[in-house]
Amino acid sequence: MRLAGKRAIVTGGGSGFGAGICRKFAAEGAKVAVVDIDREKAAAVAEEIGGKAIVADVSDGASVAHMVETAEDWLGGLDILVNNAGITHLPAPLEEVTETDFDRVFAVNCKSVYLTARHVVPRMKRAGGGAIVNMASTAGISPRPRLNWYNASKGWMITATKAMAIELAPAGIRVNALCPVAGDTPLLPRFMGEDTPEARARFLATIPMGRFSTPADLANAAAFLASDEAALITGVALEIDGGRCI
């Protein structure tokens, strides 16, 4: 029960890594607001863990403001924010990715962190501290070809995490990032371009430990970084990648 009494918002909580983090946080004693753009998925996870489902588009300022206000009202405060929501463009030569796809990737993967910070950080400062966990990626450390702008968005996430950490440390707010290798989640087919046994085998061949990351892998790491056990840890980009970035 390392998160007993803690109050958390998890974006992209309706599926994949986000759902795993919601389940782990609840199991560790946290009260969790499950945020997703998909109402049904958010509601299913929230019902399972005794949380609250909130529908929000994390790339939209008004939607994020409403999300944070709704979550705080229900939670009675805010101790933890997990910026997990993210998307990618399909694999393509960098010059062929459309402007629409580029804008959407940076709106969801990057602008969302700015928007949540605008509303969450003042609340954490008033409360005397908090923990923020951002979902980055091994793509921001060791980029793959044909995912150029997704790679760049995750590199941005790592730099943003470190910049936030150094600025917010005096306020007692810790900011860390997780860098998973690709997981067997709804985003995997988009990373690979096609979901076939051959494509999976090619992808797995780049991971020394020979498997994808799982929601449980990310959830365990997120729970540690969000807990008081990590009280002196801030600004790290933790690789959860089976050795891919070595």
GUKOL-680372 format. One record per residue (C-alpha): residue number from 1; residue in three letters; x negated, y, z negated. Coordinates in nm, 4 decimals, padded with zeros to 6 digits. Example, Ala and Ser with C-alpha at 12.3 -4.5 7.8 and 13.67 -1.06 7.14 Angstrom:
2
   seq   type         c1         c2         c3
     1    Ala   -01.2300   -00.4500   -00.7800
     2    Ser   -01.3670   -00.1060   -00.7140
END
This chain:
246
   seq   type         c1         c2         c3
     1    Met    00.0000    00.0000    00.0000
     2    Arg   -00.2791    00.2400    00.0918
     3    Leu   -00.0264    00.4910    00.2322
     4    Ala    00.2212    00.4772   -00.0543
     5    Gly    00.4059    00.8063   -00.0826
     6    Lys    00.2634    00.9422    00.2443
     7    Arg    00.4868    01.1007    00.5074
     8    Ala    00.3942    01.0544    00.8725
     9    Ile    00.4903    01.1550    01.2262
    10    Val    00.3854    00.9153    01.5027
    11    Thr    00.4367    01.0311    01.8612
    12    Gly    00.4876    00.7711    02.1314
    13    Gly    00.6067    00.5482    01.8492
    14    Gly    00.8607    00.3520    02.0495
    15    Ser    00.6220    00.1049    02.2141
    16    Gly    00.2649   -00.0161    02.2470
    17    Phe    00.0011    00.1211    02.0107
    18    Gly    00.2458    00.3739    01.8653
    19    Ala    00.4958    00.1086    01.7615
    20    Gly    00.2161   -00.0937    01.6034
    21    Ile    00.1019    00.2114    01.4078
    22    Cys    00.4573    00.2820    01.2881
    23    Arg    00.4949   -00.0756    01.1644
    24    Lys    00.1584   -00.0733    00.9879
    25    Phe    00.2179    00.2637    00.8234
    26    Ala    00.5561    00.1490    00.6921
    27    Ala    00.4049   -00.1762    00.5646
    28    Glu    00.1409    00.0296    00.3812
    29    Gly    00.4110    00.2351    00.2073
    30    Ala    00.4479    00.5403    00.4310
    31    Lys    00.7738    00.7046    00.5313
    32    Val    00.7579    00.7315    00.9113
    33    Ala    00.9245    00.9530    01.1708
    34    Val    00.9175    00.7576    01.4986
    35    Val    00.8937    01.0033    01.7885
    36    Asp    00.9420    00.8996    02.1496
    37    Ile    01.0883    01.0366    02.4705
    38    Asp    01.2837    00.7093    02.5003
    39    Arg    01.5742    00.7233    02.2560
    40    Glu    01.6471    00.3503    02.2524
    41    Lys    01.2871    00.2476    02.1905
    42    Ala    01.2427    00.5002    01.9104
    43    Ala    01.5673    00.3901    01.7493
    44    Ala    01.4717    00.0214    01.7630
    45    Val    01.1385    00.0754    01.5888
    46    Ala    01.2882    00.3162    01.3346
    47    Glu    01.5630    00.0692    01.2453
    48    Glu    01.3081   -00.2093    01.2031
    49    Ile    01.0864   -00.0136    00.9612
    50    Gly    01.3444    00.2033    00.7846
    51    Gly    01.2169    00.5177    00.9548
    52    Lys    01.3810    00.7987    01.1454
    53    Ala    01.3960    00.8118    01.5257
    54    Ile    01.3350    01.1517    01.6846
    55    Val    01.3598    01.2093    02.0589
    56    Ala    01.1060    01.4603    02.1880
    57    Asp    00.9031    01.5574    02.4925
    58    Val    00.5610    01.6281    02.3409
    59    Ser    00.4581    01.8384    02.6404
    60    Asp    00.7363    02.0919    02.5744
    61    Gly    00.6903    02.3583    02.3073
    62    Ala    01.0546    02.3911    02.2063
    63    Ser    01.0923    02.0141    02.1857
    64    Val    00.7827    01.9820    01.9645
    65    Ala    00.9043    02.2604    01.7353
    66    His    01.2372    02.0827    01.6910
    67    Met    01.0592    01.7501    01.6375
    68    Val    00.8413    01.8824    01.3572
    69    Glu    01.1272    02.0654    01.1859
    70    Thr    01.3510    01.7586    01.2034
    71    Ala    01.0764    01.5291    01.0768
    72    Glu    00.9816    01.7581    00.7891
    73    Asp    01.3429    01.7946    00.6800
    74    Trp    01.3835    01.4169    00.6677
    75    Leu    01.0393    01.3373    00.5268
    76    Gly    01.0429    01.6128    00.2665
    77    Gly    00.6933    01.7186    00.3703
    78    Leu    00.4159    01.6043    00.5987
    79    Asp    00.0881    01.4283    00.5210
    80    Ile   -00.0060    01.2491    00.8439
    81    Leu    00.0263    01.3219    01.2159
    82    Val   -00.0615    01.0635    01.4802
    83    Asn   -00.0861    01.2106    01.8308
    84    Asn   -00.0412    00.8821    02.0144
    85    Ala    00.1818    00.9728    02.3116
    86    Gly   -00.0066    00.9485    02.6394
    87    Ile    00.0185    00.8651    03.0075
    88    Thr   -00.2107    00.8046    03.3033
    89    His   -00.2040    00.8489    03.6776
    90    Leu   -00.2362    00.5483    03.9060
    91    Pro   -00.5908    00.4545    04.0121
    92    Ala   -00.6909    00.6639    04.3133
    93    Pro   -00.9860    00.8603    04.4526
    94    Leu   -01.0060    01.1770    04.2431
    95    Glu   -00.9288    01.4055    04.5373
    96    Glu   -00.6098    01.2129    04.6183
    97    Val   -00.4390    01.2442    04.2784
    98    Thr   -00.1464    01.4805    04.3261
    99    Glu   -00.1237    01.8122    04.1468
   100    Thr    00.2020    01.6951    03.9915
   101    Asp    00.0340    01.3866    03.8437
   102    Phe   -00.2624    01.5916    03.7230
   103    Asp   -00.0380    01.8445    03.5506
   104    Arg    00.1690    01.5732    03.3840
   105    Val   -00.1383    01.3868    03.2515
   106    Phe   -00.2836    01.7027    03.0972
   107    Ala    00.0523    01.8176    02.9626
   108    Val    00.1188    01.4896    02.7793
   109    Asn   -00.2381    01.3951    02.6847
   110    Cys   -00.3799    01.7394    02.6012
   111    Lys   -00.1239    02.0168    02.5713
   112    Ser    00.0785    01.8026    02.3314
   113    Val   -00.2083    01.8116    02.0788
   114    Tyr   -00.2169    02.1908    02.0981
   115    Leu    00.1608    02.2065    02.0533
   116    Thr    00.1752    01.9709    01.7558
   117    Ala   -00.1171    02.1541    01.5947
   118    Arg    00.0661    02.4867    01.6198
   119    His    00.3500    02.3506    01.4100
   120    Val    00.1848    02.0893    01.1893
   121    Val   -00.1407    02.2603    01.0880
   122    Pro    00.0254    02.5575    00.9097
   123    Arg    00.2361    02.3122    00.7100
   124    Met   -00.0667    02.1036    00.6145
   125    Lys   -00.2585    02.4162    00.5148
   126    Arg    00.0230    02.5231    00.2859
   127    Ala    00.0327    02.1732    00.1358
   128    Gly   -00.3425    02.1736    00.0725
   129    Gly   -00.4456    01.9089    00.3230
   130    Gly   -00.3496    01.6238    00.5511
   131    Ala   -00.4771    01.3774    00.8093
   132    Ile   -00.4457    01.3899    01.1872
   133    Val   -00.5278    01.0903    01.4075
   134    Asn   -00.5564    01.1481    01.7824
   135    Met   -00.5407    00.8691    02.0390
   136    Ala   -00.8386    00.9095    02.2696
   137    Ser   -00.9880    00.6245    02.4753
   138    Thr   -01.3055    00.4548    02.5834
   139    Ala   -01.2247    00.6320    02.9117
   140    Gly   -01.3433    00.9524    02.7462
   141    Ile   -01.6800    00.7949    02.6608
   142    Ser   -01.7511    00.5562    02.9481
   143    Pro   -01.5241    00.6537    03.2405
   144    Arg   -01.3955    00.4089    03.4998
   145    Pro   -01.3853    00.5053    03.8678
   146    Arg   -01.0499    00.6069    04.0209
   147    Leu   -00.9047    00.7228    03.6884
   148    Asn   -01.0953    01.0503    03.6957
   149    Trp   -00.8406    01.2929    03.5560
   150    Tyr   -00.7174    01.0498    03.2926
   151    Asn   -01.0803    01.0006    03.1880
   152    Ala   -01.1205    01.3780    03.1660
   153    Ser   -00.8080    01.4169    02.9532
   154    Lys   -00.9435    01.1661    02.6997
   155    Gly   -01.2830    01.3355    02.6964
   156    Trp   -01.0902    01.6532    02.6163
   157    Met   -00.9180    01.4691    02.3314
   158    Ile   -01.2513    01.3698    02.1764
   159    Thr   -01.3871    01.7244    02.1946
   160    Ala   -01.0609    01.8675    02.0620
   161    Thr   -01.0754    01.6232    01.7701
   162    Lys   -01.4259    01.7328    01.6737
   163    Ala   -01.3417    02.1018    01.7151
   164    Met   -01.0278    02.0645    01.5031
   165    Ala   -01.2195    01.8691    01.2395
   166    Ile   -01.4867    02.1324    01.1862
   167    Glu   -01.2394    02.4194    01.1741
   168    Leu   -00.9853    02.2492    00.9499
   169    Ala   -01.2239    02.0843    00.7039
   170    Pro   -01.2173    02.3805    00.4605
   171    Ala   -00.8371    02.3466    00.4495
   172    Gly   -00.8615    01.9818    00.3470
   173    Ile   -00.7315    01.8558    00.6812
   174    Arg   -00.9199    01.5624    00.8322
   175    Val   -00.9012    01.4994    01.2090
   176    Asn   -01.0232    01.1780    01.3709
   177    Ala   -00.9758    00.9965    01.7008
   178    Leu   -00.9334    00.6354    01.8051
   179    Cys   -01.0931    00.5131    02.1288
   180    Pro   -00.9333    00.1856    02.2334
   181    Val   -01.0228   -00.0150    02.5362
   182    Ala   -00.7151   -00.0890    02.7482
   183    Gly   -00.4479   -00.2828    02.5666
   184    Asp   -00.1759   -00.5190    02.6778
   185    Thr    00.0829   -00.2404    02.6549
   186    Pro    00.3270   -00.0785    02.9018
   187    Leu    00.0418    00.1397    03.0359
   188    Leu   -00.1821   -00.1509    03.1383
   189    Pro   -00.0366   -00.2026    03.4890
   190    Arg   -00.0942    00.1677    03.5633
   191    Phe   -00.4576    00.1450    03.4549
   192    Met   -00.5177   -00.1569    03.6747
   193    Gly   -00.3043   -00.0449    03.9686
   194    Glu   -00.1507   -00.3920    03.9794
   195    Asp   -00.0777   -00.6425    03.7067
   196    Thr   -00.2076   -00.9714    03.8426
   197    Pro   -00.4175   -01.2485    03.6853
   198    Glu   -00.7057   -01.1432    03.9106
   199    Ala   -00.6828   -00.7771    03.8047
   200    Arg   -00.6710   -00.8760    03.4380
   201    Ala   -00.9733   -01.1022    03.4802
   202    Arg   -01.1734   -00.8205    03.6432
   203    Phe   -01.0813   -00.5837    03.3623
   204    Leu   -01.1558   -00.8338    03.0860
   205    Ala   -01.4964   -00.9069    03.2388
   206    Thr   -01.6050   -00.5547    03.1343
   207    Ile   -01.5223   -00.6186    02.7648
   208    Pro   -01.7941   -00.8229    02.5860
   209    Met   -01.5510   -00.9683    02.3308
   210    Gly   -01.3279   -01.0801    02.6174
   211    Arg   -00.9872   -00.9477    02.5190
   212    Phe   -00.7717   -00.6369    02.5382
   213    Ser   -00.7070   -00.4219    02.2329
   214    Thr   -00.3795   -00.4876    02.0537
   215    Pro   -00.1335   -00.2645    01.8665
   216    Ala   -00.2525   -00.4322    01.5452
   217    Asp   -00.6162   -00.3393    01.6193
   218    Leu   -00.5242    00.0265    01.6572
   219    Ala   -00.2770    00.0254    01.3704
   220    Asn   -00.5336   -00.1103    01.1238
   221    Ala   -00.7850    00.1564    01.2213
   222    Ala   -00.5248    00.4350    01.2131
   223    Ala   -00.4075    00.3301    00.8674
   224    Phe   -00.7636    00.3454    00.7362
   225    Leu   -00.8390    00.6868    00.8881
   226    Ala   -00.5085    00.8281    00.7620
   227    Ser   -00.5604    00.6932    00.4107
   228    Asp   -00.7506    00.8338    00.1150
   229    Glu   -01.0057    00.5565    00.1666
   230    Ala   -01.1401    00.7705    00.4531
   231    Ala   -01.1528    01.0864    00.2399
   232    Leu   -01.4995    01.1905    00.3646
   233    Ile   -01.4486    01.0893    00.7283
   234    Thr   -01.3617    01.3597    00.9794
   235    Gly   -01.4496    01.4324    01.3397
   236    Val   -01.5209    01.0717    01.4371
   237    Ala   -01.4181    00.9059    01.7634
   238    Leu   -01.3920    00.5429    01.6555
   239    Glu   -01.4457    00.2912    01.9347
   240    Ile   -01.2101   -00.0069    01.9141
   241    Asp   -01.3232   -00.1712    02.2319
   242    Gly   -01.4784   -00.5151    02.1811
   243    Gly   -01.8183   -00.3726    02.2729
   244    Arg   -01.7242   -00.2143    02.6044
   245    Cys   -01.9046    00.1156    02.5348
   246    Ile   -02.2325   -00.0405    02.4203
END
